[in-house]
Amino acid sequence: MARFPFSAIVGQDEMKQALLIAAIEPAIGGVMVFGDRGTGKSTAARALASLLPPISAVEDCRYGCVAEERGTCPDPCSSKRIRKRPVPFVDLPLGATEDRVIGALDLEKALRAGEKSFEPGLLAKAHRGFLYIDEINLLEDHLVDLLLDVAASGENVVEREGLSVRHRAKFVLIGSGNPEEGELRPQLLDRFGLSVEVRTPTEIDQRVEIMRRCGEQERDPAAFAESWAKEEVKILRQVARGKTKLAKLETPDAIMQDAAELCLAVGADGLRGELTLMRAARAQAALAGAKTVRREHLIAVAPSALRHRLRRDVLDETGSTVRIARAIDELFG
């Protein structure tokens, strides 16, 4: 089925911004998208992965290694040819077992040839791409723990059944869920870099436009994709330019002080809030083509970086987003 163009998604600006930031700065720690069903959560993630340029990898490598990683790869990687392949986008089903996720002994080869061989799991397939988990709040806690640990370290280590395997597993973790069907544990939610809230559009014009674009895509996917091709190229160039600019960006001390004051004002737990807020602000500045991180970049990403890190205040029942907006007004005007 033809993908829906990323640039053709109506509304949901915060979600699209968070995904672009994660594409530019994978160290952000992934994106958690909470919201109603049918609001384009998985569509946006798939569209962005399909939009990104192909990656270069060793031709016969099951782990998607680049040439420099040959010596650290569990596979021999005998081929010297480097081929282009699409950016991986891997769906992790709710019923997946731990073996399916991290990999396990290849039983067929063990029974047939008597050899101990490792069969890579979904983490290996997601290397250098995206790992998407729909309804992550319904996933077993031990699997979520495992995924977040690997996403943070960039490495999957398997010690079982006489096997000892270590391979790279760097991916952008994207989770989505409906809060009405169960909450994610706060300590796990805190490990996600950005948290986004999406809601069903309430404006008639937006709902009509969504129906129009979906109808056009269903009738003639190729023509619809062609009509959005220029916009897609703009986003692709923006991401490529952002990745290049990110390493050269200047971050003034005054902006770091703003970040610390804001986190203190909203009562964010721990120091992960400041670190994520600054990474996100830098990526936002790179997206905008700026040379220096400014306060406007910090403010633009503050809700996504902080809303899931706030302590519950029994004397203040307002939502996290409102508390962040109020603190920004009080601190920065």
Contacts in CASP RR format, 6 or more apart in sequence:
PFRMAT RR
TARGET T0000
AUTHOR 0000-0000-0000
METHOD contacts of the structure
MODEL  1
MARFPFSAIVGQDEMKQALLIAAIEPAIGGVMVFGDRGTGKSTAARALAS
LLPPISAVEDCRYGCVAEERGTCPDPCSSKRIRKRPVPFVDLPLGATEDR
VIGALDLEKALRAGEKSFEPGLLAKAHRGFLYIDEINLLEDHLVDLLLDV
AASGENVVEREGLSVRHRAKFVLIGSGNPEEGELRPQLLDRFGLSVEVRT
PTEIDQRVEIMRRCGEQERDPAAFAESWAKEEVKILRQVARGKTKLAKLE
TPDAIMQDAAELCLAVGADGLRGELTLMRAARAQAALAGAKTVRREHLIA
VAPSALRHRLRRDVLDETGSTVRIARAIDELFG
1 221 0 8 1.000
2 217 0 8 1.000
2 221 0 8 1.000
2 222 0 8 1.000
2 224 0 8 1.000
2 225 0 8 1.000
3 46 0 8 1.000
3 47 0 8 1.000
3 50 0 8 1.000
4 43 0 8 1.000
4 46 0 8 1.000
4 47 0 8 1.000
4 214 0 8 1.000
4 217 0 8 1.000
5 47 0 8 1.000
5 51 0 8 1.000
5 224 0 8 1.000
5 225 0 8 1.000
5 228 0 8 1.000
5 231 0 8 1.000
5 232 0 8 1.000
6 16 0 8 1.000
6 44 0 8 1.000
6 47 0 8 1.000
6 48 0 8 1.000
6 50 0 8 1.000
6 51 0 8 1.000
6 232 0 8 1.000
6 235 0 8 1.000
7 228 0 8 1.000
7 231 0 8 1.000
7 232 0 8 1.000
7 234 0 8 1.000
7 235 0 8 1.000
8 213 0 8 1.000
8 217 0 8 1.000
8 224 0 8 1.000
8 228 0 8 1.000
8 231 0 8 1.000
9 16 0 8 1.000
9 40 0 8 1.000
9 43 0 8 1.000
9 44 0 8 1.000
9 47 0 8 1.000
10 201 0 8 1.000
10 206 0 8 1.000
10 209 0 8 1.000
10 210 0 8 1.000
10 213 0 8 1.000
11 201 0 8 1.000
11 206 0 8 1.000
12 39 0 8 1.000
12 40 0 8 1.000
12 44 0 8 1.000
12 198 0 8 1.000
14 196 0 8 1.000
14 197 0 8 1.000
14 198 0 8 1.000
14 303 0 8 1.000
14 304 0 8 1.000
15 33 0 8 1.000
15 41 0 8 1.000
15 44 0 8 1.000
15 196 0 8 1.000
15 198 0 8 1.000
16 44 0 8 1.000
17 284 0 8 1.000
17 300 0 8 1.000
17 301 0 8 1.000
17 304 0 8 1.000
18 31 0 8 1.000
18 33 0 8 1.000
18 194 0 8 1.000
18 196 0 8 1.000
18 304 0 8 1.000
19 31 0 8 1.000
19 44 0 8 1.000
19 45 0 8 1.000
19 48 0 8 1.000
19 174 0 8 1.000
20 48 0 8 1.000
20 235 0 8 1.000
20 238 0 8 1.000
20 239 0 8 1.000
20 283 0 8 1.000
20 287 0 8 1.000
21 28 0 8 1.000
21 194 0 8 1.000
21 280 0 8 1.000
21 283 0 8 1.000
21 284 0 8 1.000
21 287 0 8 1.000
21 301 0 8 1.000
21 304 0 8 1.000
22 28 0 8 1.000
22 29 0 8 1.000
22 30 0 8 1.000
22 31 0 8 1.000
22 172 0 8 1.000
22 174 0 8 1.000
22 194 0 8 1.000
23 48 0 8 1.000
23 52 0 8 1.000
23 172 0 8 1.000
23 239 0 8 1.000
24 239 0 8 1.000
24 242 0 8 1.000
24 243 0 8 1.000
24 246 0 8 1.000
24 283 0 8 1.000
24 286 0 8 1.000
24 287 0 8 1.000
25 246 0 8 1.000
25 279 0 8 1.000
25 280 0 8 1.000
25 282 0 8 1.000
25 283 0 8 1.000
25 286 0 8 1.000
26 170 0 8 1.000
26 171 0 8 1.000
26 172 0 8 1.000
27 279 0 8 1.000
28 193 0 8 1.000
28 194 0 8 1.000
28 276 0 8 1.000
28 279 0 8 1.000
28 280 0 8 1.000
28 283 0 8 1.000
29 151 0 8 1.000
29 152 0 8 1.000
29 172 0 8 1.000
29 173 0 8 1.000
29 191 0 8 1.000
29 192 0 8 1.000
29 193 0 8 1.000
29 194 0 8 1.000
29 276 0 8 1.000
30 151 0 8 1.000
30 172 0 8 1.000
30 173 0 8 1.000
30 174 0 8 1.000
30 192 0 8 1.000
30 193 0 8 1.000
30 194 0 8 1.000
31 172 0 8 1.000
31 173 0 8 1.000
31 174 0 8 1.000
31 175 0 8 1.000
31 192 0 8 1.000
31 193 0 8 1.000
31 194 0 8 1.000
31 195 0 8 1.000
31 196 0 8 1.000
32 136 0 8 1.000
32 174 0 8 1.000
32 175 0 8 1.000
32 176 0 8 1.000
32 184 0 8 1.000
32 189 0 8 1.000
32 192 0 8 1.000
32 193 0 8 1.000
32 194 0 8 1.000
32 195 0 8 1.000
32 196 0 8 1.000
32 308 0 8 1.000
33 41 0 8 1.000
33 174 0 8 1.000
33 175 0 8 1.000
33 176 0 8 1.000
33 177 0 8 1.000
33 195 0 8 1.000
33 196 0 8 1.000
33 198 0 8 1.000
34 176 0 8 1.000
34 177 0 8 1.000
34 178 0 8 1.000
34 179 0 8 1.000
34 195 0 8 1.000
34 196 0 8 1.000
34 197 0 8 1.000
34 198 0 8 1.000
35 41 0 8 1.000
35 176 0 8 1.000
35 177 0 8 1.000
35 178 0 8 1.000
35 179 0 8 1.000
35 197 0 8 1.000
35 198 0 8 1.000
35 199 0 8 1.000
36 178 0 8 1.000
36 198 0 8 1.000
36 199 0 8 1.000
36 200 0 8 1.000
37 178 0 8 1.000
38 200 0 8 1.000
39 198 0 8 1.000
39 199 0 8 1.000
39 200 0 8 1.000
40 198 0 8 1.000
41 134 0 8 1.000
41 176 0 8 1.000
41 177 0 8 1.000
41 198 0 8 1.000
42 132 0 8 1.000
42 134 0 8 1.000
42 176 0 8 1.000
45 89 0 8 1.000
45 130 0 8 1.000
45 132 0 8 1.000
45 174 0 8 1.000
45 176 0 8 1.000
46 89 0 8 1.000
46 132 0 8 1.000
48 130 0 8 1.000
49 86 0 8 1.000
49 87 0 8 1.000
49 88 0 8 1.000
49 89 0 8 1.000
49 129 0 8 1.000
49 130 0 8 1.000
50 86 0 8 1.000
50 87 0 8 1.000
50 89 0 8 1.000
51 232 0 8 1.000
51 235 0 8 1.000
51 236 0 8 1.000
52 87 0 8 1.000
52 236 0 8 1.000
52 239 0 8 1.000
53 87 0 8 1.000
53 236 0 8 1.000
53 240 0 8 1.000
54 84 0 8 1.000
54 85 0 8 1.000
54 86 0 8 1.000
54 87 0 8 1.000
55 64 0 8 1.000
55 84 0 8 1.000
55 85 0 8 1.000
55 86 0 8 1.000
55 87 0 8 1.000
55 128 0 8 1.000
55 129 0 8 1.000
56 66 0 8 1.000
56 82 0 8 1.000
56 83 0 8 1.000
56 84 0 8 1.000
57 64 0 8 1.000
57 65 0 8 1.000
57 66 0 8 1.000
57 82 0 8 1.000
57 83 0 8 1.000
57 84 0 8 1.000
57 85 0 8 1.000
57 128 0 8 1.000
58 64 0 8 1.000
58 65 0 8 1.000
58 66 0 8 1.000
58 67 0 8 1.000
58 70 0 8 1.000
58 73 0 8 1.000
58 77 0 8 1.000
58 79 0 8 1.000
58 81 0 8 1.000
58 82 0 8 1.000
58 83 0 8 1.000
59 79 0 8 1.000
59 81 0 8 1.000
59 82 0 8 1.000
59 83 0 8 1.000
60 75 0 8 1.000
60 77 0 8 1.000
60 78 0 8 1.000
60 79 0 8 1.000
61 73 0 8 1.000
61 75 0 8 1.000
61 77 0 8 1.000
61 79 0 8 1.000
62 75 0 8 1.000
62 120 0 8 1.000
62 124 0 8 1.000
63 69 0 8 1.000
63 73 0 8 1.000
63 74 0 8 1.000
63 75 0 8 1.000
63 120 0 8 1.000
63 124 0 8 1.000
63 127 0 8 1.000
63 167 0 8 1.000
63 168 0 8 1.000
64 85 0 8 1.000
64 124 0 8 1.000
64 127 0 8 1.000
64 128 0 8 1.000
65 72 0 8 1.000
65 73 0 8 1.000
65 75 0 8 1.000
65 77 0 8 1.000
65 168 0 8 1.000
66 82 0 8 1.000
67 82 0 8 1.000
69 168 0 8 1.000
70 77 0 8 1.000
71 77 0 8 1.000
72 166 0 8 1.000
72 167 0 8 1.000
72 168 0 8 1.000
73 167 0 8 1.000
73 168 0 8 1.000
74 118 0 8 1.000
74 120 0 8 1.000
74 165 0 8 1.000
74 166 0 8 1.000
74 167 0 8 1.000
87 128 0 8 1.000
87 129 0 8 1.000
87 130 0 8 1.000
88 125 0 8 1.000
88 126 0 8 1.000
88 127 0 8 1.000
88 128 0 8 1.000
88 129 0 8 1.000
88 130 0 8 1.000
88 171 0 8 1.000
89 129 0 8 1.000
89 130 0 8 1.000
89 132 0 8 1.000
90 122 0 8 1.000
90 125 0 8 1.000
90 126 0 8 1.000
90 129 0 8 1.000
90 130 0 8 1.000
90 131 0 8 1.000
90 132 0 8 1.000
90 171 0 8 1.000
91 132 0 8 1.000
91 133 0 8 1.000
91 134 0 8 1.000
92 101 0 8 1.000
92 122 0 8 1.000
92 131 0 8 1.000
92 132 0 8 1.000
92 133 0 8 1.000
92 139 0 8 1.000
92 147 0 8 1.000
94 134 0 8 1.000
94 135 0 8 1.000
94 138 0 8 1.000
94 139 0 8 1.000
96 122 0 8 1.000
96 143 0 8 1.000
98 142 0 8 1.000
98 143 0 8 1.000
98 146 0 8 1.000
99 121 0 8 1.000
100 121 0 8 1.000
100 122 0 8 1.000
101 121 0 8 1.000
101 122 0 8 1.000
101 123 0 8 1.000
101 143 0 8 1.000
101 146 0 8 1.000
101 147 0 8 1.000
102 121 0 8 1.000
102 123 0 8 1.000
102 146 0 8 1.000
102 150 0 8 1.000
102 156 0 8 1.000
102 158 0 8 1.000
103 118 0 8 1.000
103 119 0 8 1.000
103 120 0 8 1.000
103 121 0 8 1.000
103 123 0 8 1.000
103 124 0 8 1.000
103 158 0 8 1.000
104 118 0 8 1.000
104 119 0 8 1.000
104 121 0 8 1.000
104 158 0 8 1.000
104 160 0 8 1.000
104 161 0 8 1.000
105 116 0 8 1.000
105 117 0 8 1.000
105 118 0 8 1.000
105 119 0 8 1.000
105 160 0 8 1.000
105 161 0 8 1.000
105 162 0 8 1.000
105 163 0 8 1.000
106 117 0 8 1.000
106 118 0 8 1.000
106 119 0 8 1.000
109 115 0 8 1.000
109 117 0 8 1.000
110 116 0 8 1.000
110 117 0 8 1.000
116 161 0 8 1.000
116 162 0 8 1.000
116 163 0 8 1.000
118 158 0 8 1.000
118 163 0 8 1.000
118 165 0 8 1.000
120 167 0 8 1.000
122 131 0 8 1.000
123 131 0 8 1.000
123 147 0 8 1.000
123 150 0 8 1.000
123 156 0 8 1.000
123 169 0 8 1.000
123 171 0 8 1.000
124 156 0 8 1.000
124 167 0 8 1.000
124 169 0 8 1.000
126 169 0 8 1.000
126 171 0 8 1.000
127 167 0 8 1.000
127 168 0 8 1.000
127 169 0 8 1.000
127 170 0 8 1.000
127 171 0 8 1.000
128 170 0 8 1.000
128 171 0 8 1.000
129 170 0 8 1.000
129 171 0 8 1.000
129 172 0 8 1.000
130 171 0 8 1.000
130 172 0 8 1.000
130 174 0 8 1.000
131 147 0 8 1.000
131 151 0 8 1.000
131 171 0 8 1.000
131 172 0 8 1.000
131 173 0 8 1.000
131 174 0 8 1.000
132 174 0 8 1.000
132 175 0 8 1.000
132 176 0 8 1.000
133 139 0 8 1.000
133 147 0 8 1.000
133 173 0 8 1.000
133 174 0 8 1.000
133 175 0 8 1.000
133 176 0 8 1.000
134 175 0 8 1.000
134 176 0 8 1.000
134 177 0 8 1.000
135 176 0 8 1.000
135 177 0 8 1.000
135 178 0 8 1.000
135 181 0 8 1.000
136 144 0 8 1.000
136 175 0 8 1.000
136 176 0 8 1.000
136 177 0 8 1.000
136 184 0 8 1.000
137 177 0 8 1.000
137 178 0 8 1.000
137 179 0 8 1.000
137 181 0 8 1.000
137 182 0 8 1.000
137 183 0 8 1.000
137 184 0 8 1.000
138 181 0 8 1.000
138 182 0 8 1.000
141 185 0 8 1.000
141 188 0 8 1.000
144 184 0 8 1.000
144 185 0 8 1.000
144 188 0 8 1.000
145 188 0 8 1.000
147 173 0 8 1.000
148 173 0 8 1.000
148 188 0 8 1.000
148 191 0 8 1.000
148 192 0 8 1.000
150 156 0 8 1.000
150 169 0 8 1.000
151 171 0 8 1.000
151 173 0 8 1.000
152 191 0 8 1.000
154 168 0 8 1.000
154 169 0 8 1.000
154 170 0 8 1.000
155 166 0 8 1.000
155 167 0 8 1.000
155 168 0 8 1.000
155 169 0 8 1.000
156 165 0 8 1.000
156 166 0 8 1.000
156 167 0 8 1.000
156 168 0 8 1.000
156 169 0 8 1.000
157 165 0 8 1.000
157 166 0 8 1.000
158 164 0 8 1.000
158 165 0 8 1.000
158 166 0 8 1.000
173 192 0 8 1.000
175 192 0 8 1.000
189 195 0 8 1.000
189 308 0 8 1.000
190 269 0 8 1.000
190 272 0 8 1.000
190 308 0 8 1.000
190 309 0 8 1.000
192 308 0 8 1.000
193 272 0 8 1.000
193 276 0 8 1.000
193 280 0 8 1.000
193 305 0 8 1.000
194 276 0 8 1.000
194 280 0 8 1.000
194 301 0 8 1.000
194 304 0 8 1.000
194 305 0 8 1.000
195 304 0 8 1.000
195 307 0 8 1.000
195 308 0 8 1.000
196 304 0 8 1.000
197 307 0 8 1.000
197 321 0 8 1.000
201 207 0 8 1.000
201 210 0 8 1.000
213 224 0 8 1.000
216 223 0 8 1.000
216 224 0 8 1.000
216 227 0 8 1.000
217 224 0 8 1.000
238 287 0 8 1.000
239 287 0 8 1.000
241 286 0 8 1.000
241 289 0 8 1.000
242 283 0 8 1.000
242 286 0 8 1.000
242 287 0 8 1.000
242 289 0 8 1.000
243 286 0 8 1.000
245 285 0 8 1.000
245 286 0 8 1.000
245 289 0 8 1.000
245 290 0 8 1.000
245 291 0 8 1.000
246 282 0 8 1.000
246 283 0 8 1.000
246 286 0 8 1.000
248 291 0 8 1.000
249 282 0 8 1.000
249 285 0 8 1.000
249 286 0 8 1.000
249 290 0 8 1.000
249 291 0 8 1.000
249 292 0 8 1.000
249 293 0 8 1.000
250 291 0 8 1.000
250 292 0 8 1.000
250 293 0 8 1.000
251 278 0 8 1.000
251 282 0 8 1.000
251 292 0 8 1.000
251 293 0 8 1.000
252 292 0 8 1.000
252 293 0 8 1.000
255 278 0 8 1.000
255 281 0 8 1.000
255 293 0 8 1.000
255 294 0 8 1.000
255 295 0 8 1.000
255 298 0 8 1.000
256 274 0 8 1.000
256 278 0 8 1.000
258 295 0 8 1.000
258 298 0 8 1.000
258 331 0 8 1.000
258 332 0 8 1.000
259 274 0 8 1.000
259 277 0 8 1.000
259 278 0 8 1.000
259 281 0 8 1.000
259 298 0 8 1.000
260 274 0 8 1.000
261 331 0 8 1.000
262 277 0 8 1.000
262 298 0 8 1.000
262 302 0 8 1.000
262 306 0 8 1.000
262 324 0 8 1.000
262 327 0 8 1.000
262 328 0 8 1.000
262 331 0 8 1.000
263 273 0 8 1.000
263 274 0 8 1.000
263 277 0 8 1.000
263 306 0 8 1.000
265 327 0 8 1.000
265 330 0 8 1.000
265 331 0 8 1.000
266 306 0 8 1.000
266 310 0 8 1.000
266 323 0 8 1.000
266 324 0 8 1.000
266 327 0 8 1.000
267 310 0 8 1.000
267 311 0 8 1.000
268 274 0 8 1.000
268 306 0 8 1.000
268 309 0 8 1.000
268 310 0 8 1.000
268 311 0 8 1.000
269 309 0 8 1.000
269 310 0 8 1.000
269 311 0 8 1.000
270 309 0 8 1.000
272 309 0 8 1.000
273 305 0 8 1.000
273 306 0 8 1.000
273 309 0 8 1.000
276 305 0 8 1.000
277 298 0 8 1.000
277 301 0 8 1.000
277 302 0 8 1.000
277 305 0 8 1.000
277 306 0 8 1.000
278 293 0 8 1.000
280 301 0 8 1.000
280 304 0 8 1.000
280 305 0 8 1.000
281 293 0 8 1.000
281 297 0 8 1.000
281 298 0 8 1.000
281 300 0 8 1.000
281 301 0 8 1.000
282 293 0 8 1.000
282 297 0 8 1.000
283 301 0 8 1.000
284 297 0 8 1.000
284 300 0 8 1.000
284 301 0 8 1.000
285 292 0 8 1.000
285 293 0 8 1.000
285 294 0 8 1.000
285 297 0 8 1.000
288 297 0 8 1.000
290 297 0 8 1.000
295 332 0 8 1.000
299 328 0 8 1.000
299 332 0 8 1.000
302 324 0 8 1.000
302 328 0 8 1.000
303 320 0 8 1.000
303 321 0 8 1.000
303 324 0 8 1.000
303 325 0 8 1.000
306 320 0 8 1.000
306 324 0 8 1.000
307 320 0 8 1.000
307 321 0 8 1.000
307 324 0 8 1.000
308 320 0 8 1.000
310 320 0 8 1.000
310 323 0 8 1.000
310 324 0 8 1.000
313 323 0 8 1.000
316 323 0 8 1.000
318 326 0 8 1.000
END
